């Protein structure tokens, strides 16, 4: 067994990049487990595995005692003195053992240990590979769908798209291509593959789409300051450039709307408001309520509340359908926004 075992370790180390020391340790654990299971259930057993020859030997520690209650872990002083007159009560006596019939069991244990370590290493490689993609967009195709998840095939691994991570109104059809945002990569439990949690509803999905389509964002010339989203319906994205020669909003829209139209196509028509970010919070809040026009604004820095006045013709536009426009503006700015007409304010 020793030559074949060492050859297998050499091949695995070369082809799979797994340290031979890790493989030796896995084999030692497996040999020890097999020995305890089949020949000696005592915990006072260790194994010496020769890294050069591939040969191994088990060592059983027994305490020298006056009277033996368990001969697996104890030896009488009388017996110990026959072996060496120097033994005293409390000393450890080491017995070396390799059962003749252990050869086949040991070979099988070593083989299983190598195969398991190989599987674990492959899972670790996949985990580390996909961990680098966390927070990024990956392309794949829909493999299958069940009552809980949409399963997306991404190369060697499968991502899961939970119900809360899907977009209302989107249709998911097996074997069709799809882009997903990698929200989280979970370290695999023993015996399982890495869990890749995907999303199409995450606000950062929008961010990454703009990074892909707008070179100025990718290069850092234009910065995405914040995103608020109600997936499948509407998104507001605030952008900024400290270069006065760069139109941040125009860069995102692209020539004749070419850049944003590509993103809208990916989002199946979800509306996007591209807002110019401003360090002046009043201006930023006014911008965030686009496309509505604001007459005036007063803010309370302490409470982070903005009181906005619009004319009656702009009220429904400022608030939006079911309050969506003002709700998204509030998320985008981080401020509570109270919208009224001047008439309503006077009546109060």
N, C-alpha and C positions, 0 to 999 in steps of 0.2 A: 504493500500500500504506500510506503513512504516515497518512492520515486515518482509514482503516478501523482501523488498528492502534491509534491513539491513542483512538479511540472505544471499542474493545474493552477497552482498559486502564481507561478511565473507568468503564465498566459493571461490570467485575469488581471494581474498588476499591469502588464504591458498594454493589453487591449482596452481595459476598462478604467485604468488609472486609479485603481484602489490600492492603497498601501498594503504591502505584504504583512506588515505588523498587525494591521487591522484584521486581515484574513487569519493570521496565526491566532490572534486572540479569540476570534469567533470559533475557530476549530477547538481551541482549548476548552471553551465554555461548553461546546457540544459534546466533546469527549467526556468531560466531567459529568455532565448531565446524564449521558448514556450509561456511564459506569455506576453512578449512584442509583439509577433506575433499575439496572439489571443485576448488580453485584454487591453493592454496599451502600445502603441508604444514609450512612453517617455523613454529617456535615463536615467532619474533620478529615476531608479528603482533598488533596490538591493534585494537579497534574503538571509534570515537567515535559514540555514539548521541545525537542531539539530542532532549532531552525535550520540546521545544516543537513542533518540526516533524515529528518522527518519522523524519527522514532520518538516514542513517548513512554512515560512510566508514571504510575499512580503512587502517591505517597499518603499513607494513613497515619495520622497522629493519634497516639494512645497515651493516656495519662497513667503513670505508675501509681497504683493504689494498694492499700492493704487488702481490701476485699473487693472483688470484681462484681459489679451489678449489670454492666453492659459491655460485653467483650468486643463490641464494634469500636468503642472509644476508650476502653480501659484495659490495662494489663496488670496482673498482680506483681507485687514486689518480688515474690518468689521466682516467677517466670522471668522477670526482667534481670534479676541477678545472675541467672543461668547464662544470659546473653552477655552481660557486662557487669562485673562486680561493683562498678562505680555508681550504678543507678540508686536513686533515693526516692522516697515518697514525693509526689508532685512533679517529678521529671516527666518529659515527653519522650516517648519511644516511637520512632518512625519506622513503619513497615512499608516496604516497596512491593508493589503488586502489578502484574499484568496477567489477567486470566487468559488461559489458552483460547477459550471460546470467544474472547472479546474481539478478535481480529475482524470478523465479519460485521459485528455490531459497530465497532469503531470506524470502520471504513464507511459504513452507511451514514453514521453520525457526521463524519467529516464532510462527506459529499453534500449532505443536506445543509450543513452550516455554510459551506461555500455558496451553494445556490441561493440560500436565504440572504446572505450578505450581498450577493450580486443583485438580487431583486431590490434590497433596501437601498443599495448604492444608486441604482437606476432611478429609484423614486426620489432620492436626494438630489440627483442631477436635475431631474425634471422640476423639482420644487425650486431649486436655486435659479434655474433658467426662467421659470415663470414669475418668480419673485421680482426679477428685474423688470417685468412687464407691468407690475402693480402700478396703477395710476395711469396706464397707457391704453390706447385703443389697439385692438387686434382684429384682424379679419379672419373669418372662418366660414363654416356653413352649418345650417341647422341639421343635426343628425336625427333627432327624434323628439317627441313631445309626450309627456304624461300628465297626470292630474296636478302635479306639483311644479314641474320644471320644463323649460325648453333647454335641451342639451345641445350645446354648440361645440362642434369639433374644431379645435385649434391645433393643428399639427398632431403631435403625439399625445395630446391631452384633451380632456373634455371639460368645458366650462358649463356652469349651470346658471340659468337665467330664471330667478324666482319671479313670482307673480308681481311683487312690489317693485321689481326692477324692470318690468316691461312697461311699454308705453300704451296707454289706452287707445284703442282704435287701430293699432298696428296688427297686421296679420303675420303669423309665424308658420311657414310652410316647410316641411322637411325637404332637405337637399337644396335649399335656396341659400345663396351667399348672404352673410350678415356681418356687420361691424358691431363690436361690443367694447365697452369700457371695463377693464379689469379692476374691479373695486377692491378685491382682497384675495390673497393667496394664502391658504391655511396650510400649516405644516401637517403632513400626513400622519395619521395615527398608524400604529404598527399594523402592517399588513394591508394598508390601503394606499391609493395614489393621492397626489396632492389635490386639494379641493380648490378649484378656481371659481370664485364668485364673480359673475359678470353682471353688467347693468347697461341699460339703454336710457334709463330715466334719471341717472345721476347728473347733477349740474356740471360736473367736470367732464362729462361726455361732450358737452357743448364746447368747453374750453379746448379740449384736444382736437375737435373738428376744426376749430378756427386756427389752431396752431398748424394743422396739416395744410390748410388752404391759404393761409395768409403768411407769406414769407417774413413780413415785418414783425409779426408776433413771434414766430419761430426764432428770429434773429435777436429778439429783445428790443427792437426799436419801438414797437407798439406793445403796451402792457395791458393785459386783462386785469382790471382792478376788482371786479366782482361779477357774480352771475346769480340771477334768481330765476327759477324755472318751475313751471307747472307742466310736466312732461306731456307731450301730445297736443298741448294747447298753445302755450306762449312762453317765451323766454325773454328776459331783459339782460343785456350784457353791457357792462360799463368798460370803456377802453380809453387809453391815455397814451400820449407820447410827449416826452420832455423836449423833443426836437420840433421847433416851431415850423420847420419846413415840411413836417409830416402831418397829414390829415389822418388821424387815427381811425375815425369812422369811415372815411373814404377808402382807406387801406383794407378795411374789413369787408366793405361792400364790393370793391373791385371794379374794374372797367365794365361799364354797362351792367353792373350787378352780378358779374360772372362768379365771383368768389362766394358770396352769400347764397346765390342760387344753388350752387353745388351742395352747400350745407343744408339748405331747405329741402332739397331732393332727398338727402340722406334721412332727414327728419320727417319725411312724408308730409310736408306742408306745414309743420309747426311754425307759428309766427315768431319772428325774432325782431326785437327792438334793439338796435345798436345805439347806445347812449354815450355821449362824451362825458367822461369823468372829470370832475373839477374839485380842486382842493377847497374851494369855497363851498361849504356844505349847502348854503341856500341855492346856489347855482346848480349844484349836483342834484338836489331834490327836485328843482324845477325841471331839469333835463330828464330825470327819471320818470316823470309823469307824462312824457311824450307818448302819444301825439297830441295830448291836451295842451292848451295854452293857459298859463298861470298869470293872474293879474297881480297878486302880491303874496308875500310870504313872511311870516314872523316865526322865529324859532326860540325854543327854551333849551339852552345848552345843558342845564342841569338834568332835565327830565328827558332830553333827546326827543322832544315833540316838535313837529313842524305844523303850524296852522296856515293852511293854504286857502287863498280866495280865488275863485274862478267866476266868470260870468255864467249865467244860467245855461247858455247854449253849449258850454264846455263841461258842465257838471257831469253828465252821464259818461262822457268820453274820459274825463279824469278818473272817475271811479271805476269805470269799466264794467263789463258784463259780470254780474254777481260779485262785484268788488275786486275783480281780478287785477285791473291796472294798478290801483292804489296798493293792493296787497303785494304785488311784485315789486313795486317801487319801494315800499317799506323794507322788504327783504334785501333789495339791492343796496339801499343806503344805510340800513341798520337803524333807521329812525321811524318813530310812529308818525304817521301823516294823517292829519285831520283836514278834510276838504269841505268847504262851505261856499255858498254864494254870499255876496255882500248883503243882499236882502235878508237872507237867513240869519246872518250875523247881527244885523240891526234889530231884527225881531227878538233875538235873545236878550 
